[in-house]
Structures are given as C-alpha cells and as structure tokens.
C-alpha cells in the first residue's frame, strides 16, 4: 500500500509538471469565431472546414472569406478580432455556363456506369456529344450543402438563387468547370463553354458558340472580349450586355433569373 501511495504521488507530480510543460494556450476568441461561422464545412474559404478557418482567422486570416455567411458574418468576425473591413464584399451566386440539354446536345454513346458526372467524365471524357457540355448526372446537386440545385427534366442544373449562398461547392464538384460564382446583381451571362472551332460547336450543340464575334462588336470596349475562343464578360457593375444578347445568333446569352434556371433569351422574350 505504501509503495502504491508513493507511486501515486510521483505520477501525480509528473502529470502536473507535464501539464505545465506541454500546455497549449487556446485563444479565447477561437470559440466565439467558431460559433459565429455557419458550421457547414463547405470549404469555400479555402480551408478544410469552419474550425480550420476559425483558427486561421484568430491567427490573422481575413474575416471575409466565408461565402455562405456573407457580409453579416464578415462584420461579426471583424468585430471579434477588433478589425475593420476595408470594403464590402459583393455577394455572389452560382451560374451554369451551359444550356446544352439532352435535346440540344445528345449523347454519343450509351453510358451505363455510375450516375455521377465525375465517373462519367473519367470514361473517355463522358458520353455527351459536346465535350464541354453538362453531363447531366447531378453531382453538383448532390454536393450542394444548401439544396439550392435540382436537375431539370432535360438534365440540366436548376439553381435557385434565393437559396444559393455562393459557397462554390458546386464549382469545385463539376468536372467540366461549367459553374461559376458571379456577383448577385448579374442579370445576363454566357451559357456556353465550348472553346472548339465554330463548325464543331454548332455540330455538337444547338446553342454552341460559333465565334462570330458579333457580341464583341456591338458591346462597349472591354465589356465583352474574346478570350480562349469564347466571349468573356467583364461583369463589372453597370455593364450593359443587352446588345450582345440581342446580337448573338445562337442564343448563347441567357437571362439570370432570381429563381430557377437561366431561360433561353428569345423564348423568354417571346412570352413577354
């Protein structure tokens, strides 16, 4: 009994000494920052999850990288850290740069594998006739942590912009880089990603960009430019893309709606 008591005292002293030597200081702000974040671990900030980003904020990272949290969360984090934001971050929403559904761009072979875009893309680039088009298996919809994406009957992603937070999870999921987060105020976007020759683009999709440059010629300087064989919109505040939309013979430009998928421009105009 005496030996056990002596050993207990020795181990107790050892543990007390070790706790002092190996003590890790935890910043009291860490818990407050973690509680302020949404906690969905989407990775839009560039970190593995909300806890990792919270630790980074405490150690000097910018407090405005949380896309789902938006400006409100950024201000709250800045307040906790005793900082002041230099400028207000423009809220963004996801936009799909493709309207080649199963009718406009059918499959070139029968795919009988896992119904996943990444799996299909790994098999000879996927069954889609257009090698740049949406494969339509809904990987982006399943990955969205907010349920903001559904698949239409034509097998295209439908993004509810009232629910979308612009976290970018769908952007990272799409194997063909067809989704982009754009400023929320954007009303017109390009819905084609085919960088191939004009003749090939027209062959593989009804709405394929034919590189005619009409959109560039009718637009103000640097509003629309041809970059990597595709029109590239600047998406600057106040930019007018109406002339480009009207000039496009392929209806590659679409209206970005507050709710639902981007509809084909001329079909929407006909209804009005």
QUIKAUR-V8655 format. One record per residue. N is the residue number from 0. RES is the residue in one letter. NEAR is the number of other C-alpha atoms within 12 Angstrom. Layout:
n:res:near
N:RES:NEAR
N:RES:NEAR
//
This chain:
n:res:near
0:X:7
1:X:8
2:X:9
3:X:11
4:X:11
5:X:12
6:X:13
7:X:14
8:X:14
9:X:14
10:X:14
11:X:15
12:X:14
13:X:15
14:X:15
15:X:14
16:X:13
17:X:13
18:X:13
19:X:12
20:X:11
21:X:11
22:X:11
23:X:9
24:X:11
25:X:12
26:X:18
27:X:14
28:X:23
29:X:26
30:X:21
31:X:23
32:X:34
33:X:30
34:X:21
35:X:30
36:X:36
37:X:30
38:X:24
39:X:26
40:X:28
41:X:34
42:X:29
43:X:34
44:X:33
45:X:23
46:X:19
47:X:17
48:X:21
49:X:32
50:X:27
51:X:26
52:X:36
53:X:41
54:X:29
55:X:27
56:X:36
57:X:28
58:X:17
59:X:17
60:X:23
61:X:27
62:X:41
63:X:37
64:X:36
65:X:45
66:X:36
67:X:34
68:X:32
69:X:30
70:X:24
71:X:24
72:X:30
73:X:37
74:X:28
75:X:26
76:X:39
77:X:29
78:X:21
79:X:25
80:X:28
81:X:17
82:X:19
83:X:17
84:X:21
85:X:12
86:X:11
87:X:16
88:X:22
89:X:24
90:X:27
91:X:29
92:X:37
93:X:47
94:X:48
95:X:46
96:X:45
97:X:44
98:X:46
99:X:43
100:X:36
101:X:27
102:X:20
103:X:27
104:X:33
105:X:27
106:X:27
107:X:18
108:X:16
109:X:13
110:X:24
111:X:14
112:X:17
113:X:16
114:X:19
115:X:27
116:X:36
117:X:27
118:X:25
119:X:30
120:X:30
121:X:17
122:X:20
123:X:15
124:X:24
125:X:33
126:X:33
127:X:33
128:X:31
129:X:40
130:X:35
131:X:34
132:X:47
133:X:47
134:X:44
135:X:43
136:X:37
137:X:33
138:X:34
139:X:41
140:X:32
141:X:23
142:X:24
143:X:35
144:X:27
145:X:27
146:X:24
147:X:31
148:X:37
149:X:30
150:X:25
151:X:21
152:X:14
153:X:22
154:X:32
155:X:38
156:X:41
157:X:39
158:X:38
159:X:28
160:X:34
161:X:21
162:X:23
163:X:35
164:X:37
165:X:40
166:X:39
167:X:37
168:X:36
169:X:41
170:X:30
171:X:25
172:X:30
173:X:35
174:X:28
175:X:34
176:X:30
177:X:34
178:X:39
179:X:30
180:X:32
181:X:32
182:X:26
183:X:28
184:X:24
185:X:32
186:X:31
187:X:38
188:X:44
189:X:45
190:X:43
191:X:47
192:X:38
193:X:41
194:X:25
195:X:24
196:X:20
197:X:22
198:X:17
199:X:21
200:X:32
201:X:28
202:X:22
203:X:32
204:X:38
205:X:32
206:X:37
207:X:42
208:X:43
209:X:32
210:X:33
211:X:26
212:X:26
213:X:25
214:X:36
215:X:29
216:X:22
217:X:22
218:X:27
219:X:20
220:X:16
221:X:21
222:X:25
223:X:32
224:X:27
225:X:24
226:X:17
227:X:13
228:X:20
229:X:31
230:X:37
231:X:31
232:X:33
233:X:26
234:X:25
235:X:21
236:X:16
237:X:15
238:X:22
239:X:25
240:X:37
241:X:27
242:X:20
243:X:34
244:X:34
245:X:25
246:X:22
247:X:33
248:X:22
249:X:33
250:X:36
251:X:44
252:X:42
253:X:35
254:X:33
255:X:33
256:X:27
257:X:23
258:X:22
259:X:25
260:X:33
261:X:37
262:X:37
263:X:32
264:X:33
265:X:22
266:X:14
267:X:16
268:X:14
269:X:9
270:X:9
271:X:7
//
